Amino acid sequence: MRAPIFAVGVTVAATLLLSGCSGAAAATGPVQEVRLGYFDNLTHAPALVGLEKGFFTDALGETTLNAQAFGAGPAAIEALSAGAIDAAYVGPNPAVNTFVQSAGRSAVIVAGATTGGAALVVRDGIDSPADLTGTILASPQLGNTQDVALRSWLKSEGYATSITGGGDVTVAPTDSAQALTLLQGGQIDGAWLPEPWVSRLVLEADAHVLVDEADLWPNGAFPTTVLLVRADFNRDHPETVRALLQGHTASIAWLNEYPNEAAAVINKKLAADTGKPLADAVIDRALGALRFSNDPLASTFEVSFEHAVASGTAKDGNLIGLFDLTQLNGILAAATGAPISAAGLGTE
């Protein structure tokens, strides 16, 4: 079972056309246009706020920003790999996968964005891991961050899963909106999703949280969203990457300084993108589970990668070079902020 996932379609011809007039061009220096991918999820609040309040456009100056919404990490990675976008807000696992599959040539993580805000939500009657035998659980997309977290947790509880379906518990990669509908209709038993879908399933499908992913990590801290930039774009256009990061850090700072205003700003952007804002109860509950930080929590990535390899959704490889935090730390230093560590997995 798999529902279609919304993403921006990109034809080969369109990709080549865009590449000729944007950041994918061979010339170095600032570019005329930078193309940024993001999701309409609360875990992408730094992107949503940065777009809605104009932090990116202000920082980029004469460089035009072209922002595109995607449904899940692997779809955004496909566009990034094809040269159709230059940077994207994605989950840790898709970022790692593209880095490993390309032997470090595809993209680098230049900043953290969001931590927390993911959970396994289940229907009534499931009150412990022991109740999951024979159930169907959804994840956003095969190999995305929540999909790997679900498969890894199920394995730790003694359940076998398969990336082709079946096993003790069936993991069904499903669009998050469709997962809500399926859970309401009794066609699935639960889902491991990011916010705001955790809160929507709880409030709109009479479901409850069985596993909060924060409980599985030391101090409850785990990365949910990072900012990824194409490696060649990062190399050839450092001025533009720095400007993009200035918009990003401004958005993070605003979210942390004005938490009481965040819901209204995020909802305005969601309404513009999707045609429908989130209910107040949903967005308030969801934002309570999220933290916004420039720190990608690099020290967690090798653990997550081991989980992905063990689940069969990723091939083993080397993560050295995954992070380039030099531009970010330069911006933070100018603002008297403490430097952020790449945990030995890149430059800082």
C-alpha positions in Angstrom: 0.0 0.0 0.0 1.4 3.3 -1.0 -0.2 6.7 -1.5 1.2 9.2 -3.9 3.4 11.8 -2.4 3.2 15.4 -3.5 6.4 16.8 -5.0 7.4 19.2 -7.6 7.7 17.4 -10.9 10.9 18.1 -12.8 11.5 17.0 -16.3 14.9 16.5 -17.7 14.4 19.4 -20.1 13.3 21.7 -17.3 16.2 20.7 -15.2 18.7 21.5 -17.9 17.0 24.8 -18.6 17.0 25.8 -14.9 20.6 24.7 -14.5 21.6 27.1 -17.3 20.2 30.1 -15.6 20.7 29.5 -11.9 23.1 28.3 -9.2 23.8 25.1 -11.1 25.9 27.1 -13.7 29.6 26.4 -13.8 30.6 30.0 -13.1 31.6 30.8 -9.5 30.5 33.7 -7.3 27.0 34.9 -6.4 24.2 33.6 -8.6 21.1 35.2 -10.0 18.8 32.6 -8.6 18.9 30.0 -5.7 16.4 27.2 -5.6 15.3 26.0 -2.1 13.3 22.9 -1.3 11.2 22.5 1.9 8.2 20.7 3.3 4.9 22.0 4.6 5.5 20.4 7.9 6.0 22.2 11.3 9.4 20.5 11.5 10.3 22.8 8.6 9.3 25.9 10.6 12.6 27.7 10.0 12.0 27.5 6.2 8.3 28.5 6.6 9.1 31.5 8.8 12.1 32.5 6.7 9.9 32.5 3.6 6.9 34.1 5.1 8.8 36.9 6.9 11.3 37.5 4.1 14.4 36.6 6.0 15.8 34.7 3.0 15.0 37.4 0.4 16.4 40.1 2.6 19.7 38.2 3.1 20.0 37.2 -0.5 19.7 40.7 -1.8 19.7 40.7 -5.6 19.7 36.9 -5.8 16.2 35.7 -6.5 14.8 32.9 -4.3 12.8 30.2 -5.9 11.2 28.0 -3.2 9.5 24.7 -3.9 7.5 22.4 -1.5 8.1 18.7 -1.5 6.3 15.8 0.3 9.2 13.9 1.8 13.0 13.8 2.0 13.7 11.2 -0.8 11.7 13.3 -3.3 13.6 16.4 -2.4 16.9 14.5 -2.7 16.0 13.4 -6.2 15.5 17.0 -7.2 18.8 18.0 -5.5 20.7 15.2 -7.2 19.2 16.1 -10.6 20.4 19.7 -10.2 16.8 21.0 -10.1 17.3 22.7 -6.7 20.4 24.0 -5.0 19.5 23.5 -1.3 16.8 21.8 0.7 15.5 21.3 4.2 15.4 17.6 4.7 15.6 14.9 7.4 18.9 13.5 8.5 18.5 10.1 6.8 17.9 11.3 3.2 20.8 13.7 3.7 23.1 10.9 4.8 21.9 8.5 2.0 22.7 10.9 -0.8 26.1 11.7 0.7 27.0 8.0 1.1 25.6 6.9 -2.3 27.6 9.6 -4.0 30.8 8.9 -2.0 30.5 12.4 -0.6 30.1 14.2 -3.9 26.4 15.1 -3.8 25.7 17.4 -0.9 26.8 18.7 2.5 24.8 19.7 5.6 25.5 23.3 6.4 23.2 23.8 9.4 20.7 22.3 11.7 17.1 23.5 11.8 14.7 21.5 14.0 15.0 18.9 16.7 12.3 16.7 18.2 8.7 16.4 17.0 8.3 12.8 15.8 6.4 9.9 17.4 4.6 6.6 16.8 0.8 7.3 17.1 -1.6 4.3 17.3 -5.3 3.5 17.5 -7.2 2.5 20.6 -6.5 -1.1 21.7 -2.7 -0.8 21.2 -1.3 0.0 24.6 2.2 -1.6 24.5 4.7 -2.9 21.9 3.3 -6.3 22.6 0.1 -5.3 20.9 1.7 -4.6 17.5 2.0 -8.1 16.1 0.2 -8.2 12.7 -0.4 -4.5 12.5 0.1 -2.1 9.7 2.0 1.1 10.5 2.7 4.0 8.1 5.8 6.1 7.6 6.1 9.1 5.3 8.4 7.4 2.7 10.7 4.5 2.4 14.1 5.5 3.8 13.1 8.8 5.2 14.0 9.7 8.8 10.8 8.5 10.4 10.7 5.4 8.4 14.2 4.4 9.6 13.3 5.3 13.2 10.2 3.1 13.1 12.0 0.1 11.6 14.8 0.5 14.1 12.5 0.7 17.1 10.4 -2.3 15.9 13.6 -4.3 15.6 14.6 -3.4 19.1 11.3 -4.7 20.2 11.8 -8.0 18.5 9.7 -7.4 15.4 10.9 -8.2 11.8 10.0 -5.9 9.0 10.7 -5.8 5.3 11.3 -2.9 2.9 9.1 -4.8 0.4 6.2 -5.3 2.8 5.3 -8.1 5.2 7.1 -9.2 8.3 5.7 -9.3 11.9 4.6 -5.7 11.4 3.9 -4.2 8.0 5.5 -0.8 7.5 3.6 1.0 4.7 5.3 4.1 3.3 2.3 6.5 2.9 1.8 10.2 2.4 1.1 11.7 5.8 -2.3 13.2 4.9 -3.3 9.8 3.5 -2.1 8.1 6.7 -4.5 10.3 8.7 -7.4 9.3 6.5 -6.5 5.6 6.6 -6.2 5.7 10.4 -9.5 7.4 10.7 -11.0 4.6 8.5 -9.4 1.8 10.4 -7.3 0.7 7.4 -4.0 1.1 9.3 -3.2 0.8 13.0 -0.8 3.7 13.4 2.0 5.8 12.0 5.4 7.2 12.9 5.3 10.7 11.6 6.7 14.2 12.2 4.7 17.2 13.4 2.1 18.4 12.7 0.9 14.9 11.8 1.5 13.5 15.3 -0.9 16.1 16.7 -3.4 15.7 13.9 -3.6 12.0 14.4 -4.0 12.5 18.2 -6.7 15.2 17.9 -8.5 14.2 14.7 -8.2 10.4 14.7 -8.7 9.7 18.4 -5.2 8.1 18.5 -2.6 8.2 21.1 1.2 8.4 21.3 2.8 5.0 21.9 6.4 6.1 21.4 7.8 9.6 21.6 11.1 9.5 19.7 12.6 11.9 22.2 12.5 9.1 24.8 14.9 7.1 22.7 17.7 9.7 22.6 20.0 11.0 25.3 18.6 14.2 26.8 15.6 13.8 24.4 17.6 15.5 21.6 17.5 14.2 18.0 17.6 16.1 14.7 14.5 16.2 12.6 15.4 18.7 9.9 18.7 20.0 8.6 19.7 22.4 5.8 21.4 20.5 2.9 23.3 22.2 0.0 24.5 20.6 -3.2 28.3 20.1 -2.8 29.2 21.9 -6.1 26.9 24.8 -5.3 28.5 25.1 -1.8 32.0 25.0 -3.4 31.3 27.4 -6.3 29.0 29.9 -4.7 30.0 30.5 -1.0 28.7 34.1 -1.0 25.2 32.8 -1.9 25.4 30.0 0.6 26.4 32.4 3.3 23.5 34.7 2.4 21.1 31.7 2.6 22.5 30.8 6.0 22.1 34.4 7.2 18.4 34.1 6.3 18.3 30.7 8.0 19.9 31.9 11.2 17.6 35.0 11.3 14.6 32.7 11.1 15.9 30.4 13.9 16.6 33.5 16.1 13.1 34.8 15.4 11.4 31.5 16.3 13.2 31.4 19.6 12.6 35.0 20.4 9.0 35.2 19.5 7.4 31.8 20.2 4.0 33.3 20.9 3.9 34.7 17.4 5.2 31.6 15.6 1.9 29.8 15.1 0.3 32.7 13.3 3.2 33.2 10.9 3.7 29.5 10.2 -0.1 29.0 9.6 -0.1 31.9 7.2 2.5 30.2 5.1 0.8 26.8 5.3 -2.5 28.4 4.2 -0.8 30.0 1.3 0.9 26.7 0.2 -1.9 24.2 0.9 -5.0 26.3 1.0 -5.8 25.4 4.6 -4.3 26.5 7.9 -3.8 24.1 10.8 -6.4 24.2 13.6 -5.2 26.2 16.6 -5.2 23.1 18.9 -3.0 21.2 16.4 -0.4 23.8 15.9 -0.2 24.7 19.6 0.3 21.0 20.5 2.8 20.4 17.8 5.0 23.4 18.5 5.3 22.3 22.1 7.3 19.3 20.9 9.7 21.1 18.7 13.0 23.0 19.3 14.7 25.2 16.7 18.4 25.3 16.5 21.3 25.9 14.1 23.0 22.8 15.7 22.5 19.7 13.5 23.5 17.5 16.4 26.2 15.9 14.3 27.1 13.4 17.0 23.8 11.6 16.5 24.3 10.9 12.8 26.5 7.8 13.0 23.9 6.2 15.3 21.0 7.0 12.9 23.1 5.8 9.9 23.7 2.5 11.7 20.0 2.1 12.1 19.3 2.8 8.5 21.9 0.3 7.3 20.5 -2.3 9.7 17.0 -1.7 8.4 18.0 -2.3 4.8 17.1 1.3 3.7 20.7 2.4 3.3 24.1 1.0 2.2 27.1 1.2 4.5 29.6 3.9 3.9 31.7 6.7 5.3 30.2 9.9 6.8 33.5 11.9 6.9 32.9 15.2 5.1 29.1 15.2 5.6 29.1 18.5 7.4 30.5 21.9 6.3 29.7 24.3 9.2 32.4 26.8 8.4 30.0 29.4 7.0 27.5 28.9 9.8 30.1 29.2 12.5 31.4 32.4 10.8 28.0 33.9 11.1 27.5 32.8 14.7 31.0 34.1 15.6 30.0 37.5 14.3 27.0 37.4 16.5 29.1 36.2 19.5 27.5 32.8 19.3 29.3 29.6 20.4 30.7 27.5 17.5 28.8 24.3 16.5 30.6 21.0 16.3 30.8 18.7 13.3 31.7 15.8 15.6 34.6 14.8 13.4 32.4 14.4 10.4 33.4 17.5 8.5 34.7 21.0 8.7 33.6 23.6 11.3 
